[in-house]
Amino acid sequence: MRTSTVLSVLSAAALSLAIDAPETTNNLSASYFAVLPNRIDTDVRGTMTIASAPNGKGANIAFTLSGLPTEGGPFLYHIHDKAVPADGNCTGTGAHLDPYGRGETPPCDSTEKQTCQVGDLSGKYGTVNATGYSAAYTDKYLSLVPGTPAYFGNRSIVVHFANKTRITCANFTTIS
């Protein structure tokens, strides 16, 4: 009984530390690109481009995927906290980009994107339910300013099965 009480108190304390993500309003004029690599263990390929939105308010995202399996979805995609290590192991990318302490429970509510993890793009904009996918949208919470909490330029994109097993990943690189 004591353990469950302590865990309840700790869980409540953790939730009280989480804050909503602020909208970015000062993004630099910059662009980043990630290319999912040709790997022998998957046919999944794709690209993600992220560039500053007009007036520095948010980030424009263009994402394409192909070669997803016919089973194992819906597929998820997130910006992760770390870059892909030299050995290409997607597990080394760490957790989702979550600078405001939101966590994964309860699940992201796409109608209140500011309450989601900054890196939970599929939670905010929809999972992938087909073998191919293409989307373009503006995320108000990603930062293109190095040193800010929601900056993603030194991080990675990871594609997951529905059970969160990582399929493939790639680092973001600066294109302008």
N, CA and C of each residue as an Amber inpcrd file, in Angstrom:
protein
   528
   0.8170000  -1.1920000   0.0000000   0.0000000   0.0000000   0.0000000
   0.8580000   1.2520000   0.0000000   1.9400000   1.2510000   0.7740000
   2.8060000   2.4240000   0.8360000   3.4540000   2.7000000  -0.5140000
   3.8770000   1.6460000  -1.2140000   4.5060000   1.8240000  -2.5120000
   3.5430000   2.4770000  -3.4890000   2.2980000   2.0380000  -3.5220000
   1.3350000   2.6290000  -4.4500000   1.0320000   4.0800000  -4.0950000
   1.0250000   4.4100000  -2.8090000   0.8040000   5.7970000  -2.3970000
   1.9660000   6.6750000  -2.8420000   3.1830000   6.1910000  -2.6420000
   4.3670000   6.9410000  -3.0630000   4.3490000   7.1330000  -4.5690000
   4.0320000   6.0810000  -5.3230000   3.9790000   6.1980000  -6.7760000
   2.9030000   7.1810000  -7.2130000   1.7700000   7.1950000  -6.5570000
   0.7050000   8.1460000  -6.8930000   1.1620000   9.5740000  -6.6620000
   1.8440000   9.8110000  -5.5540000   2.3430000  11.1490000  -5.2430000
   3.3920000  11.5690000  -6.2690000   4.3010000  10.6620000  -6.6070000
   5.3290000  10.9740000  -7.5990000   4.7210000  11.2370000  -8.9610000
   3.7270000  10.4630000  -9.3570000   3.0580000  10.6700000 -10.6410000
   2.3730000  12.0290000 -10.6750000   1.7040000  12.3960000  -9.6050000
   1.0360000  13.6990000  -9.5320000   2.0570000  14.8260000  -9.5920000
   3.1840000  14.6500000  -8.9250000   4.2310000  15.6660000  -8.9470000
   4.8090000  15.8140000 -10.3430000   5.0240000  14.7020000 -11.0390000
   5.5520000  14.7570000 -12.3990000   4.5860000  15.4740000 -13.3270000
   3.2890000  15.1950000 -13.2060000   2.2990000  15.8660000 -14.0380000
   2.2650000  17.3590000 -13.7750000   2.4790000  17.7570000 -12.5330000
   2.4370000  19.1810000 -12.2250000   3.6570000  19.9030000 -12.7760000
   4.7470000  19.1900000 -13.0720000   5.9390000  19.8030000 -13.6420000
   5.8030000  20.0200000 -15.1450000   4.9560000  19.2490000 -15.7940000
   4.7720000  19.3790000 -17.2350000   4.0580000  20.6870000 -17.5430000
   4.5220000  21.3530000 -18.5890000   3.8660000  22.5820000 -19.0330000
   3.5510000  22.4730000 -20.5110000   2.5940000  23.2490000 -20.9690000
   2.2720000  23.2680000 -22.3880000   3.4440000  23.8500000 -23.1680000
   3.6410000  23.3510000 -24.3800000   4.6840000  23.8780000 -25.2510000
   4.2860000  25.2710000 -25.7290000   5.1820000  26.2320000 -25.6490000
   4.8610000  27.5560000 -26.1810000   4.9810000  27.5690000 -27.7080000
   4.1940000  28.4040000 -28.3510000   4.3290000  28.5790000 -29.8000000
   5.6380000  29.3090000 -30.0730000   6.3390000  28.8780000 -31.1230000
   7.5730000  29.5630000 -31.5020000   7.2090000  30.7670000 -32.3650000
   7.8260000  31.8760000 -32.0740000   7.5240000  33.1020000 -32.8170000
   8.7780000  33.7630000 -33.3710000   9.9350000  33.1850000 -33.0630000
  11.1900000  33.8100000 -33.4810000  12.0920000  32.8490000 -34.2550000
  11.4990000  31.9190000 -34.9990000  12.3140000  30.9490000 -35.7200000
  13.1930000  31.6430000 -36.7560000  14.4180000  31.1880000 -36.8220000
  15.3460000  31.6880000 -37.8280000  14.9140000  31.2230000 -39.2080000
  15.3480000  31.9180000 -40.2120000  15.1110000  31.4730000 -41.5770000
  16.1060000  30.3480000 -41.8480000  15.6630000  29.1250000 -41.6710000
  16.5390000  27.9640000 -41.8100000  15.7270000  26.7860000 -42.3060000
  16.4310000  25.7870000 -42.8450000  15.7900000  24.5620000 -43.3170000
  16.6400000  23.3660000 -42.9280000  15.9470000  22.2790000 -42.6140000
  16.6090000  21.0310000 -42.2470000  16.0000000  19.8990000 -43.0520000
  16.8000000  18.8620000 -43.2700000  16.3980000  17.7510000 -44.1090000
  16.8550000  16.4580000 -43.4610000  16.0150000  15.4370000 -43.5200000
  16.3880000  14.0980000 -43.0580000  15.9930000  13.1080000 -44.1470000
  16.8820000  12.1900000 -44.4670000  16.6280000  11.1560000 -45.4720000
  16.7630000   9.8050000 -44.7940000  15.6620000   9.0460000 -44.7820000
  15.7280000   7.7040000 -44.2090000  16.6320000   6.8500000 -45.0870000
  17.6030000   6.1800000 -44.5050000  18.6270000   5.4820000 -45.2950000
  18.1270000   4.1840000 -45.9260000  18.8050000   3.7730000 -46.9800000
  18.5830000   2.4440000 -47.5410000  19.2040000   1.4490000 -46.5680000
  18.3630000   0.5930000 -46.0200000  18.8160000  -0.3960000 -45.0480000
  18.4300000  -1.7820000 -45.5370000  19.2250000  -2.7650000 -45.1780000
  18.9300000  -4.1360000 -45.6150000  17.7890000  -4.7560000 -44.8280000
  17.4630000  -4.1920000 -43.6510000  16.4400000  -4.7870000 -42.8010000
  15.0440000  -4.1760000 -42.9800000  14.8850000  -3.2260000 -43.9040000
  13.5740000  -2.6290000 -44.1470000  13.5180000  -1.9920000 -45.5360000
  12.3200000  -1.9610000 -46.1090000  12.0970000  -1.2880000 -47.3840000
  11.5870000   0.1320000 -47.1960000  11.4470000   0.5630000 -45.9440000
  10.9140000   1.9030000 -45.6740000  11.9350000   2.9530000 -46.0910000
  11.4470000   3.9010000 -46.8750000  12.2530000   5.0330000 -47.3390000
  11.4360000   6.2890000 -47.1220000  12.1050000   7.4210000 -47.0740000
  11.3580000   8.6570000 -46.9340000  12.2420000   9.8440000 -46.6560000
  11.6050000  11.0060000 -46.6570000  12.2990000  12.2560000 -46.3610000
  11.4140000  13.1410000 -45.4990000  12.0500000  13.9860000 -44.7280000
  11.3420000  15.0250000 -43.9870000  12.1280000  16.3180000 -44.1470000
  11.4170000  17.3590000 -44.5560000  11.9920000  18.6930000 -44.6400000
  11.2580000  19.5650000 -43.6340000  12.0120000  20.3230000 -42.8570000
  11.4240000  21.2560000 -41.9020000  12.0840000  22.6090000 -42.1210000
  11.2600000  23.6280000 -42.3480000  11.7480000  24.9790000 -42.5930000
  10.9230000  25.9670000 -41.7830000  11.5100000  27.1150000 -41.5300000
  10.7800000  28.1230000 -40.7610000   9.5460000  28.5740000 -41.5380000
   8.4640000  28.7430000 -40.8020000   7.2190000  29.2320000 -41.3820000
   7.3240000  30.7550000 -41.5440000   6.4220000  31.3460000 -42.3190000
   6.4590000  32.8050000 -42.5150000   6.4610000  33.5630000 -41.1820000
   7.2190000  34.6220000 -41.1480000   7.3470000  35.4790000 -39.9580000
   7.9430000  34.7570000 -38.7620000   8.5840000  33.5900000 -38.9820000
   9.2270000  32.8630000 -37.8950000   8.2700000  32.1840000 -36.9330000
   6.9980000  32.0690000 -37.3240000   5.9840000  31.4800000 -36.4390000
   5.8010000  30.0050000 -36.7670000   6.4940000  29.1340000 -36.0380000
   6.3850000  27.7050000 -36.2500000   7.3150000  27.2000000 -37.3370000
   7.0560000  25.9590000 -37.7420000   7.8960000  25.2870000 -38.7310000
   7.0210000  24.5480000 -39.7310000   7.3300000  24.7340000 -41.0140000
   6.6280000  24.0050000 -42.0770000   7.2990000  22.6550000 -42.2540000
   6.4820000  21.5970000 -42.2750000   6.9870000  20.2270000 -42.3800000
   6.4270000  19.5750000 -43.6230000   7.3000000  18.9290000 -44.3970000
   6.8900000  18.0940000 -45.5330000   7.5020000  16.7190000 -45.2910000
   6.6510000  15.6800000 -45.3340000   7.0940000  14.3350000 -44.9690000
   6.5510000  13.3430000 -45.9760000   7.4070000  12.4580000 -46.4710000
   6.9770000  11.3790000 -47.3560000   7.5680000  10.0680000 -46.8500000
   6.7810000   9.0160000 -46.9930000   7.2130000   7.6690000 -46.6480000
   6.7530000   6.7160000 -47.7350000   7.5400000   5.6780000 -47.9820000
   7.1280000   4.6020000 -48.8820000   7.7040000   3.2980000 -48.3470000
   7.1560000   2.1940000 -48.8250000   7.6720000   0.8860000 -48.4630000
   7.2850000   0.3870000 -47.0850000   6.2840000   1.0180000 -46.4720000
   5.8450000   0.5300000 -45.1600000   5.1970000  -0.8370000 -45.3160000
   5.3410000  -1.7010000 -44.3180000   4.7300000  -3.0290000 -44.3940000
   3.2050000  -2.9490000 -44.4200000   2.5750000  -4.0070000 -44.8860000
   1.1050000  -4.0570000 -44.9100000   0.5380000  -4.3950000 -43.5310000
   1.3760000  -4.8460000 -42.6220000   0.9530000  -5.1620000 -41.2550000
   1.8360000  -4.4180000 -40.2660000   1.3380000  -4.2670000 -39.0460000
   2.1450000  -3.6410000 -37.9980000   1.7920000  -2.1920000 -37.7280000
   0.8610000  -1.6340000 -38.4890000   0.4710000  -0.2410000 -38.2900000
  -0.6800000  -0.1260000 -37.3210000  -1.1700000   1.0610000 -37.1030000
  -0.7400000   2.2930000 -37.7600000   0.6750000   2.6720000 -37.3150000
   1.4020000   3.2790000 -38.2410000   2.8000000   3.6060000 -38.0060000
   2.9090000   4.9930000 -37.3760000   3.8880000   5.1360000 -36.5160000
   4.1190000   6.3670000 -35.7760000   5.4240000   6.9940000 -36.2420000
   5.5410000   8.2980000 -36.0680000   6.8160000   8.9590000 -36.3490000
   6.9980000  10.1110000 -35.3740000   8.2360000  10.2350000 -34.8990000
   8.5550000  11.2190000 -33.8710000   9.9370000  11.8020000 -34.1080000
  10.1360000  13.0140000 -33.6190000  11.4860000  13.5580000 -33.4920000
  12.0030000  13.0650000 -32.1470000  13.1820000  12.4590000 -32.1830000
  13.7680000  11.9060000 -30.9660000  14.8430000  12.8300000 -30.4150000
  15.1700000  12.6130000 -29.1500000  16.0320000  13.4870000 -28.3730000
  17.4940000  13.5070000 -28.8220000  17.9370000  12.4340000 -29.4350000
  19.3520000  12.3300000 -29.7980000  19.4960000  12.0200000 -31.2800000
  20.6740000  12.3120000 -31.7910000  21.0100000  11.9520000 -33.1620000
  21.2060000  10.4370000 -33.2630000  21.0910000   9.9130000 -34.4770000
  21.3500000   8.4980000 -34.7360000  22.8500000   8.2570000 -34.5310000
  23.2140000   7.2720000 -33.7280000  24.6370000   6.9970000 -33.5270000
  25.2950000   6.4800000 -34.8080000  26.6020000   6.4960000 -34.8180000
  27.3720000   6.1020000 -36.0010000  27.0400000   4.6960000 -36.4840000
  26.6400000   3.8010000 -35.5700000  26.3230000   2.4330000 -35.9810000
  24.9240000   2.3110000 -36.6000000  24.1500000   3.3950000 -36.6400000
  22.8290000   3.3830000 -37.2690000  21.7250000   2.7710000 -36.4260000
  22.0080000   2.4080000 -35.1830000  21.0260000   1.7700000 -34.3130000
  20.0180000   2.8150000 -33.8190000  18.7700000   2.6700000 -34.2450000
  17.7360000   3.6560000 -33.9060000  17.4240000   3.7050000 -32.4130000
  17.7530000   2.6530000 -31.6690000  17.5330000   2.6590000 -30.2280000
  18.3810000   3.7440000 -29.5660000  19.5110000   4.0640000 -30.1590000
  20.4140000   5.0760000 -29.6140000  19.8820000   6.5000000 -29.7200000
  18.7310000   6.6890000 -30.3500000  18.1720000   8.0390000 -30.4910000
  17.4330000   8.5050000 -29.2400000  17.3250000   7.6310000 -28.2500000
  16.6910000   8.0090000 -26.9970000  15.1860000   8.1500000 -27.1150000
  14.6190000   8.9560000 -26.2470000  13.1700000   9.1610000 -26.1770000
  12.7370000  10.2690000 -27.1360000  11.4420000  10.5300000 -27.1550000
  10.9000000  11.6110000 -27.9820000  11.3700000  12.9650000 -27.4580000
  11.4880000  13.9260000 -28.3480000  11.7990000  15.2970000 -27.9540000
  10.6480000  15.8050000 -27.0770000  10.9330000  16.0550000 -25.8090000
   9.9090000  16.4070000 -24.8260000  10.4670000  17.4130000 -23.8170000
  10.8510000  18.6060000 -24.2810000  11.5230000  19.5500000 -23.3880000
  10.6460000  20.1220000 -22.2830000   9.3370000  19.9330000 -22.3650000
   8.4460000  20.5190000 -21.3650000   7.8540000  19.4740000 -20.4160000
   8.4180000  18.2530000 -20.4480000   8.0780000  17.2310000 -19.4640000
   6.6840000  16.6520000 -19.5700000   6.1380000  16.5820000 -20.7550000
   4.7730000  16.1000000 -20.9540000   4.6510000  14.6030000 -20.7080000
   5.6030000  13.8200000 -21.1780000   5.5390000  12.3690000 -21.0610000
   4.5820000  11.7660000 -22.0780000   4.4130000  10.4480000 -22.0130000
   3.5720000   9.7410000 -22.9890000   2.1940000   9.3770000 -22.4600000
   1.9280000   9.6010000 -21.1720000   0.6470000   9.2400000 -20.5840000
   0.0320000  10.4740000 -19.9470000  -1.1890000  10.7780000 -20.2750000
  -2.0730000  10.1200000 -21.2230000  -1.6160000  10.3780000 -22.6580000
  -2.1620000   9.6300000 -23.6330000  -1.7650000   9.8340000 -25.0250000
  -2.0210000  11.2700000 -25.4800000  -1.2710000  11.6750000 -26.4660000
  -1.3890000  13.0080000 -27.0640000  -2.8170000  13.2460000 -27.5640000
  -3.3600000  14.4210000 -27.2920000  -4.6730000  14.8360000 -27.7900000
  -4.4320000  15.8030000 -28.9450000  -4.6670000  15.3490000 -30.1630000
  -4.3490000  16.1570000 -31.3450000  -5.1710000  17.4370000 -31.4410000
  -6.2260000  17.5680000 -30.6590000  -6.9970000  18.8090000 -30.6660000
  -6.3650000  19.8740000 -29.7710000  -5.3870000  19.4620000 -28.9600000
  -4.6730000  20.3960000 -28.0870000  -3.1760000  20.1370000 -28.2380000
  -2.6510000  20.4470000 -29.4190000  -1.2740000  20.1030000 -29.7800000
  -0.2300000  20.6460000 -28.8100000  -0.5000000  21.7780000 -28.1850000
   0.4500000  22.3680000 -27.2410000   0.6620000  21.4830000 -26.0190000
  -0.2560000  20.5510000 -25.7560000  -0.1240000  19.6680000 -24.5990000
   0.6340000  18.3870000 -24.9310000   0.9540000  18.1750000 -26.1870000
   1.6640000  16.9700000 -26.6290000   3.1770000  17.1600000 -26.5050000
   3.9050000  16.0610000 -26.5410000   5.3570000  16.1570000 -26.6290000
   5.6890000  16.9150000 -27.9140000   6.6780000  17.7870000 -27.8660000
   7.0490000  18.5600000 -29.0450000   7.3770000  17.6290000 -30.2180000
   8.0690000  16.5300000 -29.9540000   8.4930000  15.6250000 -31.0140000
   7.4590000  14.6140000 -31.4640000   6.2890000  14.5690000 -30.8450000
   5.2640000  13.5760000 -31.2000000   4.4590000  14.0500000 -32.4090000
   5.0730000  13.9910000 -33.5680000   4.4160000  14.4980000 -34.7810000
   3.2280000  13.6460000 -35.1860000   3.3240000  12.3220000 -35.0890000
   2.1750000  11.4940000 -35.4710000   1.0490000  11.6180000 -34.4580000
   1.3550000  11.9070000 -33.2140000   0.3140000  12.1500000 -32.2260000
  -0.4400000  13.4320000 -32.5150000   0.2810000  14.4460000 -32.9780000
  -0.3370000  15.7430000 -33.2590000  -1.0250000  15.7900000 -34.6220000
  -0.4600000  15.0810000 -35.6280000  -0.9390000  15.2420000 -37.0040000
  -1.4300000  13.9590000 -37.6620000  -1.4230000  12.8590000 -36.9450000
  -1.9910000  11.6260000 -37.4590000  -0.9680000  10.5450000 -37.7510000
  -1.3740000   9.3170000 -37.4680000  -0.5360000   8.1490000 -37.7380000
  -0.6440000   7.7870000 -39.2080000   0.2000000   6.8660000 -39.6300000
   0.2390000   6.4240000 -41.0230000  -0.4380000   5.0620000 -41.1120000
  -1.4480000   4.9620000 -41.9620000  -2.2370000   3.7310000 -42.0810000
  -2.1100000   3.0660000 -43.4450000  -1.1030000   3.4070000 -44.2050000
  -0.9350000   2.8540000 -45.5500000   0.5440000   2.5470000 -45.7820000
   0.8540000   1.8930000 -46.9010000   2.2510000   1.5780000 -47.2040000
   3.0130000   2.7990000 -47.7000000   2.3000000   3.8380000 -48.1110000
   2.9040000   5.0940000 -48.5180000   2.1920000   6.2510000 -47.8490000
   2.8840000   7.3750000 -47.7290000   2.3280000   8.5050000 -46.9980000
   2.9990000   9.7860000 -47.4590000   2.2260000  10.8280000 -47.5140000
   2.7530000  12.1490000 -47.8220000   1.9150000  13.1720000 -47.0790000
   2.5650000  14.1130000 -46.4220000   1.8380000  15.1370000 -45.6760000
   2.6590000  16.4140000 -45.6270000   1.9460000  17.5180000 -45.4960000
   2.5750000  18.8230000 -45.2900000   1.7170000  19.5820000 -44.2870000
   2.3470000  20.1750000 -43.2990000   1.6250000  20.9200000 -42.2730000
   2.5850000  21.8630000 -41.5680000   2.0360000  22.7430000 -40.7560000
   2.8360000  23.6630000 -39.9490000   2.7030000  23.2700000 -38.4880000
   3.8400000  23.0920000 -37.8440000   3.8710000  22.8090000 -36.4100000
   4.2820000  24.0970000 -35.7050000   3.4850000  24.5510000 -34.7810000
   3.7260000  25.8210000 -34.0900000   4.7390000  25.7160000 -32.9610000
   5.2190000  24.4960000 -32.6560000   5.9780000  24.2920000 -31.4280000
   7.4360000  23.9050000 -31.6280000   7.8440000  23.5670000 -32.8460000
   9.2460000  23.2390000 -33.1230000  10.0580000  24.5150000 -33.2820000
  11.2860000  24.4740000 -32.7930000  12.1630000  25.6360000 -32.8880000
  13.3230000  25.3720000 -33.8460000  13.6360000  26.3670000 -34.6400000
  14.7950000  26.3200000 -35.5200000  15.9430000  27.1530000 -34.9610000
  15.8610000  27.5000000 -33.6810000  16.8730000  28.3210000 -33.0230000
  17.7150000  27.4370000 -32.1080000  18.9920000  27.2130000 -32.4700000
  19.8520000  26.3860000 -31.6130000  19.8710000  26.9190000 -30.1760000
  19.8920000  25.9820000 -29.2350000  19.9660000  26.3390000 -27.8320000
  18.6180000  26.5190000 -27.1540000  17.5190000  26.5570000 -27.9230000
  16.1960000  26.6610000 -27.3180000  15.6790000  25.2510000 -27.0170000
  14.7720000  25.1000000 -26.0550000  14.3450000  23.7540000 -25.6430000
  13.7360000  22.9060000 -26.7650000  12.9920000  23.5050000 -27.6800000
  12.3020000  22.7390000 -28.7230000  13.0970000  22.6630000 -30.0290000
  14.3950000  22.9950000 -29.9730000  15.2480000  22.9170000 -31.1650000
  15.4630000  21.4530000 -31.5510000  15.2800000  21.1490000 -32.8240000
  15.3560000  19.7690000 -33.3060000  16.5250000  19.5260000 -34.2540000
  17.2460000  20.5550000 -34.6670000  18.2450000  20.4480000 -35.7380000
  19.3870000  19.5010000 -35.4670000  19.6470000  19.1740000 -34.2170000
  20.7270000  18.2370000 -33.8780000  20.1670000  16.8920000 -33.4350000
  18.9430000  16.5920000 -33.8730000  18.2410000  15.3920000 -33.4230000
  17.8880000  14.4940000 -34.6140000  16.9380000  13.5730000 -34.4170000
  16.6150000  12.6010000 -35.4570000  15.1130000  12.4040000 -35.5900000
  14.7120000  11.8520000 -36.7270000  13.3350000  11.4020000 -36.9610000
  13.3550000   9.8800000 -36.9070000  12.3560000   9.2990000 -36.2340000
  12.2700000   7.8430000 -36.1060000  10.8710000   7.4010000 -36.5180000
  10.8030000   6.3410000 -37.3260000   9.5310000   5.7370000 -37.7350000
   9.3740000   4.4410000 -36.9460000   8.1540000   4.2400000 -36.3870000
   7.8730000   3.0970000 -35.5130000   6.6960000   2.2720000 -36.0300000
   6.6970000   0.9870000 -35.6640000   5.4830000   0.1760000 -35.7510000
   4.5180000   0.6690000 -34.6730000   3.2580000   0.2110000 -34.7190000
   2.2610000   0.5910000 -33.7150000   2.6950000   0.1970000 -32.3020000
   3.4510000  -0.8940000 -32.1750000   3.9100000  -1.3320000 -30.8530000
   5.1500000  -0.5780000 -30.3850000   5.5410000   0.4570000 -31.1290000
   6.6580000   1.3650000 -30.8410000   8.0320000   0.7970000 -31.1700000
   8.0990000  -0.4030000 -31.7570000   9.3720000  -0.9190000 -32.2470000
   9.8610000   0.0290000 -33.3450000  11.1150000   0.3640000 -33.3150000
  11.6790000   1.3110000 -34.2780000  12.0050000   0.6120000 -35.5830000
  11.5500000   1.2010000 -36.6840000  11.7720000   0.6170000 -38.0090000
  13.0090000   1.2190000 -38.6660000  13.0670000   2.5430000 -38.6860000
  14.1760000   3.2440000 -39.3420000  14.2780000   4.6390000 -38.7640000
  15.4270000   5.2880000 -39.0090000  15.6710000   6.6170000 -38.4350000
  16.6930000   7.3620000 -39.2650000  16.7140000   8.6770000 -39.0950000
  17.6920000   9.5140000 -39.8210000  17.9190000  10.8020000 -39.0500000
  19.1160000  11.3580000 -39.2260000  19.4500000  12.6320000 -38.5980000
  18.9980000  13.7990000 -39.4700000  18.7120000  14.9110000 -38.8190000
  18.4590000  16.1520000 -39.5310000  19.7860000  16.8130000 -39.8590000
  19.8770000  17.3710000 -41.0570000  21.0330000  18.1450000 -41.4480000
  20.5480000  19.5010000 -41.9700000  21.3920000  20.4950000 -41.8250000
  21.0490000  21.8480000 -42.2760000  21.1520000  21.9070000 -43.7860000
  20.1320000  22.4990000 -44.4290000  20.2200000  22.7180000 -45.8820000
  20.2610000  24.1940000 -46.2130000  19.9830000  25.0600000 -45.2460000
  20.1840000  26.4990000 -45.4590000  20.1500000  27.2170000 -44.1350000
